[in-house]
Amino acid sequence: MSEARAERRARGGGGAARRAERTAVSIETARFIERNIPNLELLDEEALQIIEWNADTVLEEIGVNFVDNPAALDLWREAGAEVTGERVRIPRGLARKLCATAPGRFTQHARNPSRSVEIGGNSLVLAPVYGPPFVRDIEGGRRYATMADFRDFVKLGYMSKWLHHSGGTVCEPTDIAVNKRHLDMLQAHMVLSDKPFMGSVTEPVRAEDSVRMAEILFGADFLAENCVMTSLININSPLTFDATMMGALEVYARAGQAAIVSPFIVGGAMAPVTVAGTLTQVLAEVLAGVAYSQLIRPGAPVIMGAFVTSIDMNSGAPTFGTPEAAHITYGAGQLARRLGLPYRSGGAFCGSKLPDAQAGYESANSLNMALLAGVNFMLHACGWLEGGLVASFEKFVLDADQLGTLHHLARGVAVDDNGQAMEAIREVGPGGHFLGCEHTQANFKSAFWRSEVLDYKPFETWEDEGARDSASLAAVKVQKQLRDYQAPPLDPGIAEAIQAFVDRRKAAEPDAFG
């Protein structure tokens, strides 16, 4: 082909290239949030000191149980605690002293470096729902989750602009053996997404598998020096640390990987009904758990968690989006900052069975409260339904869309020359309008957050298009994102090595479903 012909062909293809660019799927992820707004400081200094004193009193006088874990008891005894049976009483100030070695801010690296996140300080990292055994969508209704559902959620998480993290057990795939499903879940996070992810905690050996698989993905040398996983370590409230969760915590701490040490509290059931009483217990449990992680490895990254909700006194069911839960979340944030620890709380919580008005009210209350509480890592940021029993496809994309409002709220108010808009006010003057002025034209693309799911069309247009409610609109969005999904590039050798590890581990033991 002559140079002239080649040049003509290149020019002729310009339009096609531009059309291809316009129609290509763009996988854009917003950077983790860095707040430019103040945290809501609910408790005064006296209240904070009372709660901190009482938490130390709980540890010193009542103590905590480390069950079925003689090695943990030995560590506590060597550290200066009083150990009687499985009860550990921690002298006043000891737990806080041990917690001091935990970092106040750390990086969790993603396999795509541009998607690594900072956890702590003024940052906020958003991660999806965690743990539901059921899923729901418009077509299939409520059903037990499968591995196919799990993979679809990972894909949706990867495609969600405002979601920074792939999460962990986005749903529980019940069609895979209990002792092996963690392998498939981790592989999905590693291969189908390039966002940060969480490790398994349901058995210490599964935590070890998580570390080994992460070594394949990132390289053993890199993992030895860097955090590439976050894990959720729930405390068995009240004041009990079981061997399964502590065993997983030990694995991750030794490997230098992050753990969220989080009480799981329904007020009135696992903690007192009062805000101050619950905060006292939360702080006591966190102090003991974080301190233990530092006994394993000083400097291991750890996050103070507070999953707290209230209870419906008529049915006994947990309730969400309540003012009491907000008070606890605000207070726990203050306590975390005084400890110098990153803070995990919040999410798109609701008790509703459907992605309806109840779900919207409760989730909005929970999301905005968490932003103002100074949360650094927000698990359950999208997809949560029915008190956490269900991961909803439609609610996943509705919530993920709304997470954009948190990004915009966190920016605060610009008062630079552009923010002041004085030239616009001068240009338009009395009685005019701002639609066509130069300032509006220059800012219209970025001035306002815009939903990619909700409908703002005129009534007639909305009616002509089927009078769809938000769940119906979300269902369309789900299907579009799954159709548009393109896997992020991954070295074939690494993908093959991950598959080989999964195959080898699955072959090593028989299936167990209990």
C-alpha positions as CSV (number, residue, x, y, z in Angstrom):
1,M,0.0,0.0,0.0
2,S,1.4,3.4,-1.0
3,E,1.9,6.1,1.6
4,A,-0.8,8.2,-0.1
5,R,-3.3,5.4,0.0
6,A,-2.4,4.7,3.6
7,E,-2.9,8.3,4.5
8,R,-6.3,8.5,2.8
9,R,-7.3,5.3,4.6
10,A,-6.2,6.8,8.0
11,R,-8.1,10.0,7.3
12,G,-11.2,8.1,6.2
13,G,-11.2,6.1,9.4
14,G,-11.2,9.1,11.6
15,G,-15.0,9.3,11.7
16,A,-15.3,5.6,12.5
17,A,-12.7,5.9,15.2
18,R,-14.5,8.8,16.8
19,R,-17.8,6.9,16.6
20,A,-16.1,3.9,18.2
21,E,-14.8,6.1,20.9
22,R,-18.3,7.5,21.6
23,T,-19.9,4.1,21.8
24,A,-17.1,2.3,23.6
25,V,-17.7,1.2,27.2
26,S,-15.9,3.4,29.6
27,I,-15.2,1.9,33.0
28,E,-14.7,5.0,35.1
29,T,-14.2,4.8,38.9
30,A,-14.2,7.9,41.0
31,R,-11.3,8.3,43.4
32,F,-12.0,7.6,47.0
33,I,-13.7,10.5,48.8
34,E,-11.6,13.0,50.7
35,R,-13.9,15.1,52.8
36,N,-13.8,18.9,52.6
37,I,-16.6,19.2,55.2
38,P,-16.5,18.9,59.0
39,N,-17.5,15.8,60.9
40,L,-20.5,16.1,63.1
41,E,-19.3,16.1,66.7
42,L,-22.3,15.0,68.7
43,L,-20.7,14.3,72.2
44,D,-18.9,16.9,74.3
45,E,-15.6,16.4,76.0
46,E,-17.3,15.3,79.3
47,A,-19.4,12.7,77.6
48,L,-16.5,11.3,75.7
49,Q,-14.4,11.0,78.9
50,I,-17.2,9.3,80.8
51,I,-17.6,6.7,78.0
52,E,-13.8,6.1,77.7
53,W,-13.5,5.7,81.5
54,N,-16.5,3.3,81.6
55,A,-15.0,1.2,78.7
56,D,-11.7,0.8,80.6
57,T,-13.8,-0.2,83.7
58,V,-15.5,-2.9,81.6
59,L,-12.2,-4.3,80.5
60,E,-10.7,-4.1,84.0
61,E,-13.5,-5.3,86.1
62,I,-15.8,-7.4,83.9
63,G,-13.4,-8.5,81.2
64,V,-13.8,-10.2,77.8
65,N,-13.9,-13.9,76.8
66,F,-11.4,-15.4,74.4
67,V,-13.1,-18.8,73.8
68,D,-11.3,-21.9,72.6
69,N,-8.1,-20.0,72.1
70,P,-5.4,-21.0,74.6
71,A,-2.7,-19.2,72.6
72,A,-4.6,-15.9,72.8
73,L,-4.9,-16.3,76.6
74,D,-1.1,-16.9,76.8
75,L,-0.4,-13.7,74.8
76,W,-2.7,-11.7,77.1
77,R,-1.1,-13.1,80.2
78,E,2.4,-12.2,78.9
79,A,1.1,-8.7,78.1
80,G,0.0,-8.1,81.7
81,A,-3.7,-9.1,81.7
82,E,-5.4,-11.1,84.3
83,V,-6.6,-14.4,82.9
84,T,-9.1,-16.6,84.7
85,G,-10.3,-19.5,82.6
86,E,-11.3,-17.9,79.3
87,R,-11.9,-14.5,80.9
88,V,-9.4,-11.8,80.2
89,R,-9.4,-8.7,82.4
90,I,-7.2,-6.0,81.0
91,P,-5.7,-3.4,83.4
92,R,-6.8,0.2,82.8
93,G,-4.9,1.8,80.0
94,L,-3.2,-1.4,78.7
95,A,-5.5,-1.9,75.8
96,R,-5.2,1.7,74.7
97,K,-1.4,1.5,75.0
98,L,-1.4,-1.5,72.7
99,C,-3.7,0.1,70.2
100,A,-1.2,3.0,69.8
101,T,0.9,1.0,67.4
102,A,-1.9,0.6,64.8
103,P,-1.6,3.1,61.9
104,G,-4.1,5.9,61.7
105,R,-4.1,5.8,57.9
106,F,-2.9,3.2,55.4
107,T,-3.1,2.3,51.7
108,Q,-5.0,-0.8,50.5
109,H,-3.5,-1.5,47.1
110,A,-5.5,-2.7,44.1
111,R,-4.1,-4.7,41.2
112,N,-4.8,-1.6,39.2
113,P,-2.7,1.0,41.1
114,S,-5.0,3.8,40.0
115,R,-7.8,2.2,42.1
116,S,-5.8,1.8,45.3
117,V,-7.5,3.5,48.3
118,E,-6.5,5.4,51.4
119,I,-8.2,4.3,54.5
120,G,-8.2,6.7,57.5
121,G,-7.8,10.4,58.0
122,N,-10.4,12.4,56.0
123,S,-11.0,9.7,53.4
124,L,-14.1,7.6,52.8
125,V,-14.0,4.3,50.9
126,L,-17.3,2.8,49.7
127,A,-17.7,-1.0,49.4
128,P,-20.8,-3.1,48.6
129,V,-23.1,-5.2,50.6
130,Y,-21.6,-8.1,52.5
131,G,-22.9,-11.5,53.6
132,P,-26.6,-12.0,52.4
133,P,-27.5,-15.7,51.7
134,F,-30.4,-14.5,49.5
135,V,-30.6,-12.4,46.4
136,R,-33.5,-10.6,44.8
137,D,-34.3,-9.2,41.3
138,I,-37.5,-8.2,39.5
139,E,-37.6,-11.3,37.3
140,G,-36.6,-14.1,39.8
141,G,-37.8,-12.6,43.1
142,R,-36.2,-13.7,46.3
143,R,-34.0,-16.8,46.1
144,Y,-30.9,-18.4,47.5
145,A,-27.8,-16.9,46.0
146,T,-25.6,-18.7,43.5
147,M,-22.1,-18.3,42.3
148,A,-23.5,-16.9,39.0
149,D,-25.2,-14.2,41.1
150,F,-22.0,-13.5,42.9
151,R,-20.1,-13.0,39.7
152,D,-22.8,-10.6,38.4
153,F,-22.5,-8.5,41.6
154,V,-18.7,-8.3,41.2
155,K,-19.2,-7.2,37.6
156,L,-21.8,-4.6,38.7
157,G,-19.4,-3.4,41.4
158,Y,-16.6,-3.0,38.9
159,M,-18.9,-1.1,36.5
160,S,-20.1,1.3,39.3
161,K,-18.5,4.7,39.0
162,W,-18.9,5.8,42.6
163,L,-18.0,2.4,44.3
164,H,-14.3,2.2,45.2
165,H,-14.1,-1.3,46.5
166,S,-15.1,-4.8,45.2
167,G,-16.0,-5.9,48.8
168,G,-16.0,-9.5,50.0
169,T,-19.0,-11.9,50.3
170,V,-21.3,-9.7,48.2
171,C,-23.7,-12.6,48.5
172,E,-23.3,-16.1,49.8
173,P,-23.2,-18.6,46.9
174,T,-25.1,-21.5,48.4
175,D,-24.6,-23.8,45.3
176,I,-20.9,-24.1,46.2
177,A,-19.6,-26.2,49.1
178,V,-19.2,-24.2,52.3
179,N,-15.5,-25.2,52.6
180,K,-14.7,-24.2,49.0
181,R,-16.9,-21.2,48.0
182,H,-14.4,-18.8,49.4
183,L,-12.0,-19.9,46.6
184,D,-14.5,-19.1,43.9
185,M,-15.4,-15.8,45.5
186,L,-11.8,-14.6,45.8
187,Q,-11.1,-15.7,42.2
188,A,-14.1,-13.6,41.0
189,H,-12.9,-10.5,42.8
190,M,-9.3,-11.0,41.5
191,V,-10.2,-11.7,37.9
192,L,-13.5,-9.9,37.2
193,S,-12.5,-6.7,38.8
194,D,-9.3,-4.7,39.4
195,K,-10.7,-2.8,42.5
196,P,-9.5,-3.6,46.0
197,F,-11.2,-6.6,47.7
198,M,-11.7,-8.4,51.0
199,G,-10.4,-11.7,52.3
200,S,-12.3,-14.7,53.7
201,V,-12.8,-14.9,57.5
202,T,-15.1,-17.9,58.0
203,E,-12.1,-20.2,59.0
204,P,-8.5,-19.4,59.7
205,V,-7.5,-21.8,56.8
206,R,-9.7,-19.8,54.5
207,A,-7.9,-16.7,55.6
208,E,-4.6,-18.5,54.7
209,D,-6.0,-19.3,51.3
210,S,-6.8,-15.7,50.8
211,V,-3.2,-14.7,51.6
212,R,-1.8,-17.3,49.3
213,M,-4.1,-16.3,46.4
214,A,-3.2,-12.6,47.0
215,E,0.5,-13.6,46.8
216,I,-0.2,-15.0,43.3
217,L,-2.0,-11.9,42.2
218,F,0.4,-9.3,43.7
219,G,3.6,-11.2,44.2
220,A,4.7,-12.5,47.6
221,D,7.4,-9.8,48.0
222,F,4.9,-7.0,47.4
223,L,2.3,-8.5,49.8
224,A,5.0,-8.9,52.5
225,E,5.4,-5.1,52.5
226,N,2.0,-3.8,51.5
227,C,-1.7,-4.2,52.4
228,V,-3.7,-5.6,49.6
229,M,-6.7,-7.0,51.5
230,T,-9.2,-5.9,54.1
231,S,-11.1,-8.4,56.2
232,L,-14.2,-8.2,58.4
233,I,-13.7,-9.5,61.9
234,N,-16.9,-9.5,63.9
235,I,-16.9,-9.6,67.7
236,N,-19.5,-11.9,69.2
237,S,-21.2,-9.2,71.3
238,P,-21.4,-8.9,74.2
239,L,-17.7,-9.1,75.0
240,T,-16.9,-12.5,73.4
241,F,-14.1,-13.2,70.9
242,D,-14.6,-16.6,69.2
243,A,-11.7,-18.7,67.9
244,T,-12.9,-18.6,64.3
245,M,-12.8,-14.9,64.0
246,M,-9.7,-14.4,66.1
247,G,-8.0,-17.1,64.1
248,A,-8.6,-15.2,60.9
249,L,-7.5,-12.0,62.6
250,E,-4.3,-13.7,63.5
251,V,-3.6,-14.8,60.0
252,Y,-4.2,-11.4,58.5
253,A,-2.3,-9.5,61.2
254,R,0.8,-11.8,60.8
255,A,0.6,-11.2,57.0
256,G,0.4,-7.4,57.5
257,Q,-3.1,-7.3,56.0
258,A,-5.9,-5.1,57.3
259,A,-8.8,-6.2,59.5
260,I,-12.0,-4.4,60.5
261,V,-12.5,-5.2,64.2
262,S,-16.2,-4.7,64.5
263,P,-18.8,-5.4,67.2
264,F,-22.1,-6.6,65.7
265,I,-24.7,-5.0,67.9
266,V,-28.5,-4.8,67.9
267,G,-29.3,-2.4,70.8
268,G,-31.5,-4.1,73.4
269,A,-30.3,-7.6,72.4
270,M,-26.5,-7.5,72.3
271,A,-25.9,-4.2,74.1
272,P,-27.8,-1.8,76.4
273,V,-30.7,0.2,75.0
274,T,-29.1,3.5,75.8
275,V,-26.7,5.3,73.5
276,A,-24.0,5.9,76.1
277,G,-24.2,2.3,77.3
278,T,-23.9,0.9,73.8
279,L,-20.9,3.2,73.0
280,T,-19.2,2.0,76.2
281,Q,-19.5,-1.6,75.1
282,V,-18.5,-0.9,71.5
283,L,-15.4,0.9,72.7
284,A,-14.5,-1.8,75.2
285,E,-14.8,-4.5,72.5
286,V,-12.9,-2.6,69.9
287,L,-10.1,-1.8,72.4
288,A,-9.7,-5.5,73.2
289,G,-9.9,-6.6,69.6
290,V,-7.5,-4.0,68.2
291,A,-5.1,-4.5,71.1
292,Y,-5.0,-8.3,70.3
293,S,-4.2,-7.6,66.7
294,Q,-1.2,-5.5,67.9
295,L,-0.1,-8.3,70.2
296,I,0.1,-10.5,67.1
297,R,2.0,-7.9,65.0
298,P,2.6,-4.4,66.2
299,G,1.7,-2.0,63.3
300,A,-0.7,-4.3,61.6
301,P,-3.4,-2.2,59.9
302,V,-6.7,-2.3,61.6
303,I,-10.0,-0.4,61.4
304,M,-12.3,0.3,64.3
305,G,-15.8,-1.0,63.4
306,A,-19.2,-0.2,64.8
307,F,-22.1,-2.0,63.2
308,V,-24.9,-0.9,65.5
309,T,-28.6,-0.7,65.0
310,S,-31.7,-0.6,67.2
311,I,-34.4,-3.2,67.7
312,D,-38.2,-3.1,67.1
313,M,-39.5,-3.9,70.6
314,N,-42.7,-5.4,69.1
315,S,-41.2,-7.9,66.7
316,G,-37.6,-8.2,67.9
317,A,-36.4,-7.4,64.3
318,P,-33.5,-4.9,63.8
319,T,-34.4,-1.4,62.6
320,F,-32.4,0.9,60.4
321,G,-32.1,4.6,59.6
322,T,-33.2,5.4,63.2
323,P,-32.1,8.4,65.2
324,E,-30.6,6.2,67.9
325,A,-28.4,4.4,65.4
326,A,-27.3,7.8,64.1
327,H,-26.3,9.0,67.6
328,I,-24.2,5.9,68.2
329,T,-22.6,6.2,64.8
330,Y,-21.7,9.8,65.4
331,G,-20.3,9.0,68.9
332,A,-18.3,6.0,67.7
333,G,-16.7,8.2,65.1
334,Q,-15.5,10.6,67.7
335,L,-14.2,7.8,69.8
336,A,-12.3,6.3,66.8
337,R,-10.7,9.6,66.0
338,R,-9.6,10.0,69.6
339,L,-8.0,6.5,69.4
340,G,-6.3,7.5,66.1
341,L,-7.9,4.6,64.2
342,P,-9.7,4.5,60.9
343,Y,-13.4,4.1,61.3
344,R,-15.8,1.6,59.7
345,S,-19.6,2.1,59.9
346,G,-22.7,3.0,57.9
347,G,-24.1,1.6,54.7
348,A,-27.3,1.7,52.7
349,F,-29.2,0.0,55.5
350,C,-32.9,-0.8,55.4
351,G,-35.3,-3.3,56.8
352,S,-37.6,-3.3,53.8
353,K,-38.3,-6.4,51.8
354,L,-38.3,-4.5,48.5
355,P,-36.4,-1.5,47.0
356,D,-39.3,0.7,47.8
357,A,-39.9,4.0,49.7
358,Q,-39.0,2.4,53.1
359,A,-35.8,1.2,51.6
360,G,-35.1,4.7,50.2
361,Y,-35.8,6.6,53.4
362,E,-33.8,4.3,55.6
363,S,-30.9,4.0,53.3
364,A,-30.7,7.7,52.7
365,N,-30.7,8.3,56.5
366,S,-28.0,5.8,56.9
367,L,-25.7,7.0,54.1
368,N,-25.8,10.6,54.9
369,M,-25.4,9.9,58.6
370,A,-22.2,7.9,57.9
371,L,-20.8,10.6,55.7
372,L,-21.2,13.2,58.5
373,A,-20.0,10.7,61.2
374,G,-16.5,10.7,59.6
375,V,-16.7,7.0,58.4
376,N,-13.5,6.0,56.6
377,F,-14.6,2.6,55.3
378,M,-18.3,2.0,54.5
379,L,-19.3,-1.6,54.0
380,H,-22.8,-2.3,52.7
381,A,-22.8,0.9,50.7
382,C,-25.1,-0.6,48.1
383,G,-27.3,-3.6,47.6
384,W,-28.5,-4.1,51.2
385,L,-32.1,-5.3,51.6
386,E,-34.2,-7.0,54.3
387,G,-31.9,-6.3,57.2
388,G,-28.9,-7.7,55.3
389,L,-30.5,-11.1,54.5
390,V,-30.9,-10.1,50.8
391,A,-28.6,-8.6,48.2
392,S,-30.8,-6.9,45.7
393,F,-29.7,-6.3,42.1
394,E,-32.0,-3.3,41.6
395,K,-31.1,-1.7,44.9
396,F,-27.4,-2.3,44.2
397,V,-27.5,0.0,41.2
398,L,-29.9,2.5,42.8
399,D,-27.6,2.8,45.9
400,A,-24.5,2.8,43.8
401,D,-26.0,5.7,41.8
402,Q,-26.8,7.6,45.0
403,L,-23.3,7.2,46.3
404,G,-22.4,10.0,43.8
405,T,-24.3,12.4,46.1
406,L,-21.8,11.6,48.9
407,H,-18.9,12.5,46.7
408,H,-20.5,15.9,45.9
409,L,-21.6,16.6,49.4
410,A,-18.0,15.9,50.7
411,R,-16.5,18.5,48.3
412,G,-17.9,21.3,50.4
413,V,-18.5,24.7,49.0
414,A,-16.0,26.4,46.6
415,V,-15.4,30.1,47.2
416,D,-12.7,30.7,44.6
417,D,-13.4,33.1,41.7
418,N,-15.4,30.5,39.8
419,G,-17.4,29.6,42.9
420,Q,-18.2,33.2,43.6
421,A,-19.7,33.6,40.1
422,M,-19.5,37.4,40.3
423,E,-18.9,37.7,36.5
424,A,-22.1,35.6,35.9
425,I,-24.1,37.9,38.1
426,R,-22.7,40.9,36.3
427,E,-23.4,39.5,32.9
428,V,-27.0,38.5,33.5
429,G,-28.0,41.5,35.6
430,P,-31.6,42.1,36.9
431,G,-34.4,40.2,35.2
432,G,-32.2,38.0,33.0
433,H,-31.5,34.3,33.2
434,F,-28.3,32.3,33.6
435,L,-29.0,29.5,31.2
436,G,-26.9,30.9,28.3
437,C,-24.4,32.9,30.2
438,E,-20.7,32.2,29.8
439,H,-20.2,30.9,33.4
440,T,-23.1,28.4,33.0
441,Q,-21.7,27.2,29.7
442,A,-18.3,26.7,31.2
443,N,-19.6,24.8,34.3
444,F,-22.7,22.9,33.2
445,K,-21.0,19.5,32.8
446,S,-19.7,19.5,36.4
447,A,-21.8,21.9,38.3
448,F,-24.5,19.4,39.5
449,W,-24.5,15.7,40.3
450,R,-26.6,13.8,37.9
451,S,-28.3,10.5,38.4
452,E,-27.8,7.8,35.8
453,V,-30.8,5.8,37.0
454,L,-33.6,8.1,38.2
455,D,-36.2,9.6,35.9
456,Y,-36.6,13.4,35.6
457,K,-38.5,13.5,32.3
458,P,-41.9,15.3,31.9
459,F,-44.9,13.3,32.9
460,E,-46.0,12.7,29.2
461,T,-42.6,11.3,28.2
462,W,-42.4,9.1,31.4
463,E,-45.9,7.7,30.7
464,D,-45.1,7.0,27.0
465,E,-42.0,5.1,28.1
466,G,-44.0,2.8,30.3
467,A,-44.5,4.7,33.5
468,R,-41.6,2.9,35.1
469,D,-40.9,3.1,38.8
470,S,-37.4,3.3,40.2
471,A,-37.1,-0.5,40.6
472,S,-38.0,-1.0,36.9
473,L,-35.5,1.7,35.9
474,A,-32.9,0.0,38.0
475,A,-33.6,-3.4,36.4
476,V,-32.8,-1.9,33.0
477,K,-29.6,-0.4,34.3
478,V,-28.6,-3.8,35.8
479,Q,-29.0,-5.5,32.4
480,K,-27.2,-2.7,30.6
481,Q,-24.2,-2.9,32.9
482,L,-24.0,-6.6,32.6
483,R,-24.2,-6.5,28.8
484,D,-21.5,-3.7,28.7
485,Y,-19.2,-5.4,31.2
486,Q,-15.7,-6.0,29.9
487,A,-13.2,-7.8,32.2
488,P,-10.1,-5.7,33.2
489,P,-6.9,-7.0,31.7
490,L,-4.9,-9.5,33.7
491,D,-1.7,-11.4,32.9
492,P,-2.8,-14.8,31.6
493,G,-0.1,-16.5,33.6
494,I,-1.4,-15.0,36.8
495,A,-5.0,-16.0,35.9
496,E,-3.9,-19.5,35.2
497,A,-1.9,-19.7,38.5
498,I,-5.0,-18.5,40.4
499,Q,-7.1,-21.2,38.7
500,A,-4.5,-23.8,39.4
501,F,-4.5,-22.9,43.1
502,V,-8.3,-23.0,43.3
503,D,-8.4,-26.4,41.5
504,R,-5.7,-27.8,43.8
505,R,-7.3,-26.6,47.0
506,K,-10.7,-27.9,45.9
507,A,-9.3,-31.3,45.1
508,A,-7.6,-31.5,48.5
509,E,-10.7,-32.2,50.6
510,P,-14.3,-33.4,50.0
511,D,-17.2,-31.0,49.8
512,A,-18.8,-29.9,53.0
513,F,-22.1,-28.1,53.2
514,G,-22.4,-27.7,56.9
